[in-house]
Amino acid sequence: LALIKKLGQQVACVVLEATGIYYLDLAVALHRAGLPVAVINPRSFHHFANLKLSNSKTDAVDAALLAEYGECMKPGLWQAPDEVLMGLRDIGRQINRLTATRTQAKNRLHALRSKSSTLALLIEDECDGIERLDQRIEKLTKAAIELINQQPHHKQHLANITQAKGIGQASAIAMLAELSVLPRGLKSSQVSRYAGLDVRLCQSGSSVNRPGRLSKAGNAYLRSAFYMPALSAVRHDPNAKAFYDALQKRGKKKIQALCAVMRKYLTGVWACLKLGVPFDSSELFSNEHLKNA
């Protein structure tokens, strides 16, 4: 509130980096106050700072550079997502964190049970912790479904996404939670970059033969949401499996082929959200796409 009062209505644009856990709340608050806001990619700003030969890293220096970035690059204005989608995203991320914690707990339980000297009390305690995590995840999942059901088109999106082999309710919620807050005008290639599933080439100087790698510079929650569905798809969806096998025959490693399936699945889910159509793997992994695999 103090910042908003200080800024008043005399700023041309407030430029923020899309980093940390607080930028979105600040962007929403500024937007509600009627201030123009631009949210930029941290990597883009990092490259800009390097071009300006900035050697210092302080709040004051960063603020001045962000202002200069806004003046020079003129980034597009940011539009705030509605409250329901913001709540869904927060719930989805909490489910993701709890699921990761539960996986760690299950691994610890397996390690405890593998030793004959482990006290029964420790095993019981770990089991109690896992049960509690199960209850919390179930509670949050129900809350997410309730939010989705508040609006018919969100409910339809969930139904369309779960038409895909490997995408169950939990994965679909995670995907909706992250993708629903994005502007619908984004192209699938832009969404892939946002998720960090785009391939980055590094062929300069003596590195001309270095293979492309995933950038991994984007949304880790999205990458996590698509990993298991893609793994299931290459086993149970004939179209995805054919695409996956074709890539391996052309010399791609298994993980590279799997990441390509993840990108395809992300493209398909994004089409579900933009066009309101059911997920169709036969269209997504068509013969034309196989030729270009």
ROLOLO-892611 format. One line per 10 residues: for each residue x, y, z of N, C-alpha, C. Coordinates in Angstrom, 2 decimals. Example, Ala and Ser with C-alpha at 12.3 -4.5 7.8 and 13.67 -1.06 7.14 Angstrom:
BEGIN
13.19 -5.69 7.80 12.30 -4.50 7.80 13.20 -3.30 7.80 | 12.85 -2.25 7.08 13.67 -1.06 7.14 12.90 0.03 7.87
This chain:
BEGIN
0.83 -1.20 0.00 0.00 0.00 0.00 0.86 1.26 0.00 | 1.94 1.23 0.77 2.83 2.38 0.81 3.46 2.63 -0.55 | 3.83 1.55 -1.24 4.43 1.68 -2.57 3.42 2.26 -3.55 | 2.18 1.79 -3.49 1.14 2.27 -4.40 0.89 3.76 -4.18 | 0.83 4.18 -2.91 0.62 5.60 -2.61 1.78 6.44 -3.10 | 3.00 5.90 -2.95 4.19 6.63 -3.38 4.23 6.79 -4.89 | 3.83 5.73 -5.59 3.86 5.78 -7.05 2.77 6.69 -7.61 | 1.59 6.67 -6.93 0.48 7.46 -7.43 0.06 7.03 -8.82 | -0.30 7.96 -9.66 -0.70 7.66 -11.03 0.26 8.30 -12.04 | 1.48 8.57 -11.61 2.40 9.33 -12.44 3.44 8.46 -13.14
3.32 7.15 -13.04 4.30 6.27 -13.68 3.78 5.79 -15.03 | 4.69 5.65 -15.98 4.30 5.13 -17.30 4.09 3.63 -17.25 | 4.91 2.94 -16.47 4.79 1.49 -16.35 5.66 1.00 -15.20 | 5.15 0.04 -14.45 5.92 -0.60 -13.38 6.42 -1.93 -13.93 | 7.74 -2.11 -13.99 8.34 -3.31 -14.57 8.80 -4.23 -13.45 | 8.33 -5.48 -13.50 8.69 -6.48 -12.49 9.32 -7.69 -13.17 | 10.21 -8.36 -12.46 10.71 -9.65 -12.91 9.77 -10.76 -12.43 | 9.53 -11.74 -13.28 8.70 -12.89 -12.90 9.55 -13.87 -12.12 | 9.87 -13.51 -10.89 10.75 -14.35 -10.09 10.30 -14.35 -8.64 | 10.65 -15.40 -7.91 10.26 -15.49 -6.51 8.79 -15.83 -6.35
8.31 -15.80 -5.11 6.92 -16.19 -4.84 6.02 -14.99 -4.59 | 6.60 -13.77 -4.62 5.81 -12.60 -4.27 5.49 -11.69 -5.45 | 6.18 -11.87 -6.59 5.99 -10.93 -7.68 4.55 -10.89 -8.16 | 3.88 -12.06 -8.19 2.52 -12.12 -8.71 1.55 -11.36 -7.82 | 1.70 -11.51 -6.50 0.85 -10.77 -5.58 1.04 -9.26 -5.73 | 2.30 -8.85 -5.89 2.58 -7.43 -6.09 1.99 -6.93 -7.40 | 2.16 -7.73 -8.46 1.61 -7.35 -9.76 0.09 -7.20 -9.70 | -0.56 -8.13 -9.01 -2.02 -8.06 -8.87 -2.43 -6.80 -8.10 | -1.71 -6.50 -7.01 -2.04 -5.31 -6.21 -1.86 -4.03 -7.01 | -0.78 -3.94 -7.78 -0.54 -2.77 -8.61 -1.60 -2.64 -9.70
-1.96 -3.78 -10.28 -2.98 -3.79 -11.34 -4.32 -3.32 -10.80 | -4.68 -3.78 -9.61 -5.95 -3.39 -8.99 -5.98 -1.90 -8.67 | -4.80 -1.35 -8.41 -4.71 0.08 -8.10 -4.76 0.94 -9.36 | -4.85 0.29 -10.51 -4.95 1.03 -11.77 -3.62 1.42 -12.37 | -2.54 0.83 -11.88 -1.22 1.15 -12.41 -0.86 0.19 -13.54 | -0.23 0.68 -14.61 0.21 -0.20 -15.70 1.39 -1.05 -15.24 | 1.31 -2.35 -15.48 2.32 -3.29 -15.00 2.84 -4.13 -16.16 | 4.14 -4.35 -16.20 4.76 -5.27 -17.16 5.57 -6.29 -16.37 | 5.30 -7.56 -16.62 6.04 -8.64 -15.95 6.96 -9.27 -16.99 | 8.26 -9.24 -16.73 9.23 -9.68 -17.73 9.96 -10.94 -17.26
10.51 -11.65 -18.23 11.29 -12.86 -17.95 12.62 -12.48 -17.30 | 12.95 -13.09 -16.16 14.22 -12.76 -15.48 15.45 -12.97 -16.36 | 15.40 -13.99 -17.21 16.55 -14.26 -18.07 16.73 -13.13 -19.08 | 15.62 -12.61 -19.59 15.68 -11.50 -20.53 16.32 -10.28 -19.86 | 15.91 -10.03 -18.62 16.48 -8.90 -17.88 17.96 -9.13 -17.58 | 18.31 -10.37 -17.27 19.71 -10.70 -16.99 20.60 -10.40 -18.20 | 20.12 -10.79 -19.39 20.89 -10.52 -20.60 20.98 -9.01 -20.86 | 19.90 -8.30 -20.58 19.90 -6.85 -20.76 20.93 -6.21 -19.83 | 20.98 -6.67 -18.58 21.95 -6.13 -17.61 23.38 -6.41 -18.07 | 23.61 -7.59 -18.64 24.95 -7.92 -19.15 25.34 -7.00 -20.30
24.37 -6.70 -21.17 24.65 -5.81 -22.29 25.01 -4.40 -21.81 | 24.43 -4.03 -20.68 24.71 -2.70 -20.11 26.01 -2.70 -19.30 | 26.68 -3.86 -19.26 27.95 -4.01 -18.54 27.81 -3.64 -17.06 | 26.70 -4.08 -16.49 26.46 -3.80 -15.07 27.17 -4.85 -14.21 | 28.09 -4.40 -13.37 28.85 -5.32 -12.52 28.30 -5.38 -11.10 | 27.51 -4.40 -10.72 26.97 -4.35 -9.35 25.61 -5.01 -9.29 | 25.30 -5.60 -8.13 24.02 -6.27 -7.92 23.43 -5.76 -6.61 | 22.72 -4.65 -6.70 22.04 -4.10 -5.53 20.61 -3.77 -5.92 | 19.75 -3.56 -4.93 18.36 -3.22 -5.22 18.26 -1.94 -6.03 | 19.07 -0.96 -5.68 19.02 0.33 -6.37 19.45 0.19 -7.84
20.53 -0.56 -8.06 21.02 -0.77 -9.43 20.00 -1.54 -10.25 | 19.43 -2.60 -9.66 18.42 -3.40 -10.38 17.20 -2.56 -10.71 | 16.77 -1.71 -9.78 15.60 -0.87 -10.02 15.84 0.08 -11.19 | 17.03 0.68 -11.22 17.36 1.60 -12.32 17.42 0.86 -13.65 | 17.99 -0.35 -13.63 18.08 -1.15 -14.86 16.70 -1.60 -15.34 | 15.82 -1.96 -14.40 14.46 -2.34 -14.78 13.73 -1.18 -15.43 | 13.92 0.02 -14.89 13.30 1.21 -15.48 13.84 1.45 -16.89 | 15.15 1.27 -17.05 15.76 1.46 -18.37 15.29 0.37 -19.34 | 15.14 -0.86 -18.83 14.62 -1.96 -19.65 13.23 -1.60 -20.17 | 12.37 -1.10 -19.28 11.01 -0.74 -19.68 11.00 0.36 -20.72
11.90 1.32 -20.58 11.95 2.44 -21.52 12.47 1.99 -22.88 | 13.46 1.11 -22.88 14.08 0.67 -24.14 13.28 -0.42 -24.85 | 12.83 -1.44 -24.08 12.21 -2.62 -24.68 10.69 -2.49 -24.81 | 10.10 -1.60 -24.03 8.64 -1.38 -24.06 7.85 -2.70 -24.01 | 8.00 -3.45 -22.93 7.28 -4.74 -22.81 5.77 -4.53 -22.75 | 5.03 -5.54 -23.19 3.57 -5.45 -23.18 3.03 -5.41 -21.76 | 1.86 -4.78 -21.60 1.25 -4.67 -20.29 0.66 -6.00 -19.85 | 0.76 -6.25 -18.58 0.32 -7.51 -17.97 -1.15 -7.43 -17.59 | -1.88 -8.52 -17.82 -3.28 -8.61 -17.43 -3.43 -9.61 -16.30 | -4.07 -9.20 -15.23 -4.22 -10.07 -14.05 -5.25 -11.16 -14.30
-4.97 -12.40 -13.91 -5.97 -13.48 -13.99 -7.03 -13.29 -12.91 | -8.19 -13.95 -13.08 -9.25 -13.78 -12.08 -8.91 -14.54 -10.79 | -9.66 -14.23 -9.74 -9.37 -14.76 -8.41 -9.47 -16.28 -8.34 | -10.46 -16.83 -9.05 -10.65 -18.29 -9.03 -9.41 -18.99 -9.58 | -8.88 -18.48 -10.68 -7.70 -19.10 -11.29 -6.46 -18.92 -10.41 | -6.36 -17.77 -9.76 -5.24 -17.56 -8.85 -5.30 -18.54 -7.68 | -6.51 -18.74 -7.15 -6.67 -19.70 -6.06 -6.36 -21.11 -6.50 | -6.79 -21.46 -7.72 -6.52 -22.79 -8.25 -5.02 -23.02 -8.41 | -4.32 -22.01 -8.89 -2.87 -22.14 -9.06 -2.18 -22.37 -7.71 | -2.59 -21.62 -6.70 -1.98 -21.77 -5.38 -2.24 -23.16 -4.80
-3.47 -23.65 -4.99 -3.80 -25.00 -4.49 -2.99 -26.05 -5.25 | -2.90 -25.88 -6.57 -2.15 -26.83 -7.39 -0.69 -26.92 -6.97 | -0.09 -25.79 -6.66 1.31 -25.78 -6.26 1.50 -26.41 -4.88 | 0.54 -26.18 -4.00 0.63 -26.81 -2.68 0.50 -28.32 -2.79 | -0.39 -28.79 -3.66 -0.52 -30.23 -3.90 0.80 -30.79 -4.42 | 1.44 -30.05 -5.34 2.72 -30.48 -5.89 3.77 -30.62 -4.80 | 3.84 -29.64 -3.90 4.82 -29.68 -2.82 4.55 -30.84 -1.85 | 3.27 -31.03 -1.51 2.93 -32.11 -0.59 3.19 -33.48 -1.22 | 2.94 -33.59 -2.53 3.20 -34.85 -3.23 4.69 -35.18 -3.22 | 5.53 -34.16 -3.43 6.98 -34.37 -3.38 7.42 -34.79 -1.98
6.82 -34.16 -0.96 7.14 -34.52 0.43 6.72 -35.95 0.73 | 5.56 -36.34 0.20 5.08 -37.71 0.42 6.00 -38.73 -0.25 | 6.48 -38.41 -1.43 7.42 -39.31 -2.12 8.69 -39.49 -1.30 | 9.20 -38.41 -0.74 10.38 -38.49 0.12 10.11 -39.35 1.35 | 8.91 -39.18 1.93 8.55 -39.95 3.12 8.45 -41.44 2.79 | 7.90 -41.76 1.63 7.79 -43.16 1.23 9.17 -43.77 1.00 | 10.08 -42.98 0.45 11.45 -43.46 0.26 12.13 -43.72 1.61 | 11.88 -42.82 2.57 12.44 -43.03 3.91 11.86 -44.29 4.56 | 10.54 -44.48 4.36 9.89 -45.66 4.92 10.48 -46.94 4.34 | 10.73 -46.92 3.04 11.34 -48.09 2.38 12.73 -48.37 2.97
13.50 -47.29 3.21 14.84 -47.46 3.78 14.77 -48.00 5.20 | 13.80 -47.52 5.98 13.65 -47.99 7.36 13.27 -49.47 7.40 | 12.38 -49.87 6.50 11.93 -51.26 6.48 12.99 -52.21 5.96 | 13.97 -51.67 5.24 15.02 -52.53 4.69 16.06 -52.91 5.74 | 16.01 -52.24 6.90 16.96 -52.55 7.99 16.25 -53.32 9.10 | 16.82 -54.43 9.49 16.21 -55.25 10.54 16.30 -54.60 11.91 | 17.22 -53.64 12.06 17.42 -53.01 13.37 16.53 -51.80 13.62 | 15.71 -51.44 12.63 14.87 -50.24 12.77 13.79 -50.45 13.83 | 13.64 -49.48 14.70 12.61 -49.55 15.73 11.22 -49.47 15.10 | 10.30 -50.25 15.62 8.92 -50.24 15.11 8.29 -48.86 15.26
8.71 -48.13 16.29 8.18 -46.79 16.53 8.47 -45.85 15.36 | 9.67 -45.97 14.79 10.05 -45.11 13.67 9.22 -45.42 12.43 | 9.01 -46.71 12.18 8.19 -47.10 11.03 6.76 -46.61 11.20 | 6.24 -46.77 12.40 4.87 -46.31 12.68 4.75 -44.80 12.51 | 5.76 -44.08 12.99 5.75 -42.62 12.87 5.77 -42.18 11.41 | 6.59 -42.84 10.59 6.67 -42.50 9.17 5.35 -42.82 8.47 | 4.73 -43.93 8.82 3.43 -44.29 8.24 2.36 -43.27 8.61 | 2.40 -42.80 9.85 1.44 -41.78 10.29 1.62 -40.49 9.49 | 2.88 -40.13 9.24 3.16 -38.93 8.46 2.64 -39.04 7.03 | 2.83 -40.21 6.42 2.34 -40.43 5.05 0.82 -40.38 5.01
0.18 -40.98 6.00 -1.28 -40.96 6.06 -1.81 -39.52 6.17 | -1.13 -38.73 6.98 -1.52 -37.33 7.14 -1.35 -36.57 5.83 | -0.26 -36.83 5.12 -0.04 -36.18 3.82 -1.12 -36.59 2.83 | -1.50 -37.87 2.83 -2.58 -38.35 1.97 -3.87 -37.56 2.23 | -4.16 -37.34 3.50 -5.38 -36.62 3.87 -5.34 -35.17 3.41 | -4.18 -34.54 3.55 -4.04 -33.14 3.13 -4.17 -33.01 1.61 | -3.54 -33.95 0.88 -3.62 -33.91 -0.58 -5.06 -34.14 -1.04 | -5.75 -35.08 -0.41 -7.15 -35.34 -0.76 -8.02 -34.12 -0.49 | -7.80 -33.46 0.62 -8.57 -32.27 0.97 -8.36 -31.15 -0.05 | -7.10 -30.92 -0.43 -6.79 -29.87 -1.39 -7.30 -30.22 -2.78
-7.25 -31.49 -3.14 -7.78 -31.92 -4.44 -9.27 -31.65 -4.54 | -10.00 -31.94 -3.47 -11.44 -31.66 -3.45 -11.70 -30.16 -3.58 | -10.88 -29.36 -2.91 -11.02 -27.90 -3.00 -10.77 -27.41 -4.42 | -9.76 -28.00 -5.08 -9.46 -27.62 -6.47 -10.62 -27.96 -7.39 | -11.20 -29.14 -7.21 -12.34 -29.55 -8.03 -13.52 -28.61 -7.82 | -13.74 -28.20 -6.58 -14.83 -27.26 -6.29 -14.62 -25.93 -7.01 | -13.38 -25.44 -7.02 -13.08 -24.20 -7.73 -13.32 -24.36 -9.23 | -12.87 -25.48 -9.77 -13.04 -25.74 -11.21 -14.52 -25.81 -11.57 | -15.30 -26.45 -10.72 -16.73 -26.62 -11.00 -17.53 -25.33 -10.86 | -16.91 -24.29 -10.31 -17.62 -23.01 -10.18 -17.93 -22.39 -11.53
-17.10 -22.72 -12.53 -17.30 -22.16 -13.86 -17.37 -23.30 -14.87 | -18.47 -23.37 -15.64 -18.69 -24.49 -16.57 -17.54 -24.72 -17.55 | -16.93 -23.62 -18.05 -15.87 -23.83 -19.05 -14.62 -24.44 -18.43 | -14.34 -24.14 -17.17 -13.22 -24.79 -16.50 -13.51 -26.28 -16.30 | -14.74 -26.57 -15.96 -15.15 -27.97 -15.79 -15.01 -28.73 -17.10 | -15.37 -28.06 -18.21 -15.24 -28.69 -19.52 -13.78 -28.87 -19.90 | -12.95 -27.88 -19.56 -11.51 -28.01 -19.82 -10.94 -29.24 -19.13 | -11.35 -29.45 -17.88 -10.87 -30.62 -17.13 -11.28 -31.91 -17.82 | -12.53 -31.95 -18.29 -13.02 -33.14 -18.99 -12.27 -33.36 -20.30 | -11.98 -32.28 -21.03 -11.27 -32.39 -22.31 -9.84 -32.88 -22.11
-9.17 -32.36 -21.08 -7.78 -32.72 -20.84 -7.65 -34.19 -20.44 | -8.58 -34.66 -19.64 -8.49 -36.04 -19.14 -8.88 -37.07 -20.20 | -9.18 -36.63 -21.42 -9.36 -37.56 -22.53 -8.03 -38.17 -22.96 | -6.94 -37.52 -22.58 -5.61 -37.99 -22.98 -5.19 -39.19 -22.15 | -4.54 -40.15 -22.81 -3.99 -41.29 -22.09 -2.88 -40.80 -21.14 | -2.96 -41.20 -19.90 -1.93 -40.83 -18.93 -2.24 -39.61 -18.11 | -3.24 -38.83 -18.52 -3.60 -37.64 -17.75 -4.82 -37.94 -16.89 | -4.57 -38.16 -15.61 -5.65 -38.38 -14.66 -6.07 -37.06 -14.02 | -6.93 -37.17 -13.04 -7.47 -35.97 -12.40 -6.37 -35.13 -11.75 | -5.46 -35.78 -11.05 -4.40 -35.05 -10.34 -3.51 -34.28 -11.31
-3.10 -34.93 -12.40 -2.26 -34.27 -13.40 -3.01 -33.14 -14.08 | -4.28 -33.37 -14.39 -5.09 -32.35 -15.06 -5.25 -31.11 -14.19 | -5.45 -31.32 -12.90 -5.56 -30.18 -11.98 -4.26 -29.37 -11.98 | -3.12 -30.07 -11.93 -1.82 -29.39 -11.94 -1.63 -28.60 -13.23 | -2.04 -29.17 -14.36 -1.91 -28.47 -15.64 -2.82 -27.25 -15.71 | -4.07 -27.44 -15.32 -5.02 -26.32 -15.31 -4.54 -25.21 -14.38 | -4.02 -25.60 -13.23 -3.58 -24.63 -12.23 -2.52 -23.69 -12.79 | -1.62 -24.21 -13.62 -0.53 -23.39 -14.16 -0.90 -22.71 -15.47 | -1.62 -23.41 -16.35 -1.90 -22.88 -17.68 -3.05 -21.89 -17.71 | -3.98 -22.02 -16.77 -5.18 -21.17 -16.81 -4.88 -19.71 -16.53
-3.75 -19.42 -15.87 -3.42 -18.03 -15.56 -2.64 -17.37 -16.70 | -2.34 -18.11 -17.77 -1.60 -17.55 -18.90 -2.55 -16.90 -19.90 | -2.09 -15.85 -20.60 -2.92 -15.23 -21.63 -3.23 -16.22 -22.75 | -4.49 -16.27 -23.18 -4.90 -17.22 -24.21 -4.27 -16.91 -25.57 | -3.72 -15.71 -25.73 -3.13 -15.36 -27.02 -1.77 -15.97 -27.26 | -1.19 -16.62 -26.27 0.14 -17.22 -26.45 0.08 -18.39 -27.43 | 1.12 -18.51 -28.25 1.25 -19.65 -29.14 1.82 -20.83 -28.35 | 1.64 -22.03 -28.91 2.13 -23.23 -28.21 3.64 -23.18 -28.01 | 4.37 -22.59 -28.98 5.83 -22.48 -28.84 6.20 -21.56 -27.68 | 5.40 -20.52 -27.47 5.65 -19.61 -26.35 5.36 -20.29 -25.02
4.30 -21.11 -25.00 3.97 -21.84 -23.78 5.06 -22.86 -23.47 | 5.63 -23.48 -24.51 6.74 -24.42 -24.31 7.94 -23.73 -23.69 | 8.21 -22.52 -24.16 9.32 -21.75 -23.57 9.01 -21.39 -22.12 | 7.76 -21.04 -21.86 7.36 -20.70 -20.49 7.57 -21.89 -19.56 | 7.32 -23.09 -20.08 7.48 -24.30 -19.27 8.93 -24.78 -19.20 | 9.80 -24.19 -20.03 11.19 -24.65 -20.06 11.36 -25.93 -20.84 | 10.41 -26.21 -21.76 10.48 -27.43 -22.57 10.96 -27.14 -23.99 | 11.43 -25.92 -24.24 11.97 -25.59 -25.54 13.42 -26.05 -25.61 | 13.88 -26.34 -26.82 15.25 -26.80 -27.03 16.15 -25.61 -27.29 | 17.23 -25.53 -26.54 18.17 -24.42 -26.71 19.42 -24.94 -27.41
19.74 -24.33 -28.55 20.93 -24.71 -29.31 22.14 -23.94 -28.79 | 23.27 -24.62 -28.78 24.53 -23.98 -28.38 25.59 -24.41 -29.39 | 25.67 -23.65 -30.49 26.57 -24.02 -31.58 27.39 -22.79 -31.96 | 28.39 -22.53 -31.14 29.22 -21.36 -31.35 30.68 -21.74 -31.14 | 31.55 -21.18 -31.97 32.98 -21.45 -31.83 33.29 -22.92 -32.00 | 33.92 -23.52 -30.98 34.29 -24.93 -31.05 33.16 -25.85 -30.62 | 31.99 -25.28 -30.32 30.87 -26.08 -29.82 29.81 -26.33 -30.88 | 30.21 -26.38 -32.15 29.24 -26.50 -33.23 28.54 -27.85 -33.25 | 29.14 -28.86 -32.65 28.55 -30.19 -32.66 27.82 -30.53 -31.36 | 27.68 -29.57 -30.48 27.00 -29.82 -29.21 25.50 -29.95 -29.46
24.87 -31.02 -28.96 23.43 -31.20 -29.20 22.60 -30.20 -28.42 | 21.39 -29.93 -28.93 20.48 -29.04 -28.23 20.01 -29.66 -26.92 | 19.73 -28.80 -25.96 19.28 -29.25 -24.65 18.03 -28.48 -24.24 | 17.25 -29.09 -23.34 16.11 -28.36 -22.79 16.62 -27.15 -22.02 | 15.90 -26.04 -22.18 16.34 -24.83 -21.49 16.15 -24.94 -19.98 | 15.05 -25.58 -19.54 14.72 -25.73 -18.11 14.71 -24.37 -17.39 | 14.47 -23.30 -18.15 14.49 -21.97 -17.55 13.10 -21.50 -17.16 | 12.11 -22.33 -17.38 10.73 -21.90 -17.16 10.09 -22.49 -15.92 | 8.80 -22.79 -16.06 7.96 -23.20 -14.94 8.18 -24.67 -14.59 | 8.84 -24.92 -13.47 9.14 -26.29 -13.05 7.88 -27.06 -12.67
6.85 -26.35 -12.21 5.59 -27.01 -11.86 4.95 -27.63 -13.10 | 5.04 -26.92 -14.23 4.48 -27.46 -15.47 5.25 -28.67 -15.95 | 6.57 -28.59 -15.90 7.38 -29.74 -16.32 7.05 -30.96 -15.47 | 6.89 -30.73 -14.18 6.54 -31.83 -13.28 5.18 -32.41 -13.62 | 4.23 -31.55 -13.99 2.87 -32.00 -14.29 2.80 -32.87 -15.54 | 3.72 -32.65 -16.49 3.65 -33.37 -17.77 4.57 -34.59 -17.82 | 5.46 -34.75 -16.85 6.43 -35.85 -16.93 5.76 -37.22 -16.86 | 5.01 -37.48 -15.80 4.39 -38.80 -15.63 3.35 -39.10 -16.72 | 2.51 -38.13 -17.12 1.58 -38.40 -18.22 2.29 -38.79 -19.52 | 3.42 -38.12 -19.82 4.17 -38.47 -21.03 4.75 -39.87 -20.91
5.24 -40.21 -19.73 5.79 -41.55 -19.50 4.72 -42.61 -19.69 | 3.51 -42.33 -19.22 2.40 -43.26 -19.39 1.95 -43.32 -20.85 | 1.99 -42.18 -21.53 1.52 -42.11 -22.92 2.35 -42.98 -23.85 | 3.67 -42.98 -23.65 4.53 -43.77 -24.55 4.36 -45.27 -24.32 | 3.66 -45.64 -23.26 3.38 -47.05 -23.00 1.98 -47.45 -23.44 | 1.04 -46.54 -23.33 -0.36 -46.91 -23.51 -1.07 -46.21 -24.67 | -0.48 -45.16 -25.23 -1.09 -44.47 -26.38 -0.32 -44.85 -27.64 | -0.94 -45.56 -28.59 -0.23 -46.00 -29.80 0.37 -44.84 -30.59 | -0.33 -43.72 -30.65 0.17 -42.57 -31.41 1.41 -41.97 -30.76 | 1.37 -41.81 -29.44 2.52 -41.27 -28.72 3.70 -42.24 -28.79
3.41 -43.54 -28.69 4.48 -44.55 -28.74 5.16 -44.55 -30.10 | 4.37 -44.42 -31.18 4.96 -44.40 -32.52 5.88 -43.20 -32.68 | 5.46 -42.05 -32.18 6.26 -40.83 -32.24 7.55 -40.99 -31.42 | 7.40 -41.55 -30.24 8.52 -41.79 -29.33 9.53 -42.75 -29.96 | 9.04 -43.85 -30.54 9.92 -44.84 -31.17 10.62 -44.26 -32.39 | 9.91 -43.44 -33.17 10.50 -42.83 -34.36 11.67 -41.93 -33.98 | 11.53 -41.20 -32.90 12.62 -40.33 -32.46 13.85 -41.14 -32.03 | 13.61 -42.25 -31.35 14.73 -43.09 -30.91 15.44 -43.73 -32.10 | 14.68 -44.10 -33.12 15.29 -44.68 -34.32 16.18 -43.67 -35.03 | 15.88 -42.39 -34.83 16.68 -41.34 -35.45 17.84 -40.89 -34.57
18.10 -41.67 -33.52 19.28 -41.40 -32.71 19.06 -40.62 -31.43 | 17.81 -40.28 -31.14 17.54 -39.54 -29.91 17.61 -40.48 -28.70 | 18.10 -39.96 -27.59 18.10 -40.73 -26.36 16.68 -40.82 -25.82 | 16.47 -41.78 -24.92 15.12 -41.98 -24.37 14.58 -40.73 -23.71 | 15.41 -40.05 -22.93 14.94 -38.86 -22.22 14.64 -37.73 -23.19 | 15.41 -37.65 -24.30 15.14 -36.63 -25.31 13.81 -36.89 -26.00 | 13.57 -38.16 -26.32 12.30 -38.53 -26.96 11.13 -38.29 -26.02 | 11.33 -38.60 -24.74 10.26 -38.39 -23.76 9.94 -36.91 -23.61 | 10.96 -36.07 -23.60 10.74 -34.62 -23.50 10.00 -34.09 -24.73 | 10.25 -34.69 -25.89 9.52 -34.30 -27.09 8.04 -34.66 -26.95
7.75 -35.80 -26.35 6.36 -36.19 -26.08 5.74 -35.22 -25.07 | 6.50 -34.81 -24.08 6.00 -33.82 -23.12 5.61 -32.53 -23.82 | 6.44 -32.08 -24.76 6.12 -30.86 -25.52 4.84 -31.05 -26.32 | 4.71 -32.22 -26.95 3.51 -32.51 -27.73 2.27 -32.49 -26.84 | 2.39 -33.12 -25.69 1.25 -33.15 -24.76 0.90 -31.74 -24.28 | 1.92 -30.93 -24.04 1.67 -29.54 -23.64 0.94 -28.79 -24.76 | 1.36 -29.02 -26.00 0.68 -28.40 -27.14 -0.77 -28.84 -27.21 | -1.02 -30.13 -27.00 -2.38 -30.65 -27.05 -3.26 -30.10 -25.94 | -2.72 -30.00 -24.74 -3.49 -29.47 -23.61 -3.77 -27.98 -23.81 | -2.79 -27.26 -24.34 -3.00 -25.83 -24.62 -4.10 -25.63 -25.66
-4.15 -26.52 -26.65 -5.23 -26.46 -27.64 -6.58 -26.71 -26.99 | -6.62 -27.62 -26.02 -7.87 -27.88 -25.29 -8.37 -26.61 -24.61 | -7.46 -25.86 -24.03 -7.84 -24.65 -23.31 -8.21 -23.52 -24.26 | -7.46 -23.37 -25.35 -7.71 -22.27 -26.28 -8.96 -22.49 -27.12 | -9.13 -23.72 -27.59 -10.19 -24.02 -28.55 -11.40 -24.70 -27.92 | -11.24 -25.19 -26.70 -12.36 -25.87 -26.04 -12.68 -27.22 -26.65 | -11.65 -27.92 -27.15 -11.85 -29.22 -27.81 -11.23 -30.32 -26.95 | -11.72 -31.57 -27.10 -11.12 -32.69 -26.36 -9.71 -32.98 -26.86 | -8.88 -33.54 -26.01 -7.52 -33.94 -26.37 -7.59 -35.03 -27.42 | -6.84 -34.87 -28.52 -6.86 -35.84 -29.63 -5.43 -36.19 -30.01
-4.97 -37.34 -29.56 -3.58 -37.73 -29.83 -3.36 -38.10 -31.30 | -4.42 -38.53 -31.99 -4.26 -38.89 -33.40 -3.94 -37.65 -34.24 | -4.47 -36.51 -33.84 -4.16 -35.25 -34.53 -2.79 -34.73 -34.09 | -2.52 -34.88 -32.83 -1.28 -34.36 -32.25 -0.05 -35.11 -32.77 | -0.18 -36.43 -32.90 0.92 -37.27 -33.38 0.57 -37.83 -34.76 | 0.20 -36.95 -35.69 -0.22 -37.38 -37.02 0.97 -37.90 -37.82 | 0.67 -38.52 -38.97 1.73 -39.05 -39.83 2.69 -37.95 -40.29 | 2.14 -36.74 -40.50 2.98 -35.62 -40.92 3.99 -35.27 -39.83 | 3.53 -35.34 -38.58 4.43 -35.06 -37.47 5.47 -36.17 -37.32 | 5.07 -37.41 -37.63 6.02 -38.52 -37.56 7.15 -38.34 -38.57
6.81 -37.82 -39.76 7.82 -37.61 -40.78 8.86 -36.58 -40.33 | 8.37 -35.60 -39.55 9.26 -34.53 -39.10 9.84 -34.78 -37.71 | 9.61 -35.98 -37.18 10.08 -36.28 -35.81 11.60 -36.26 -35.74
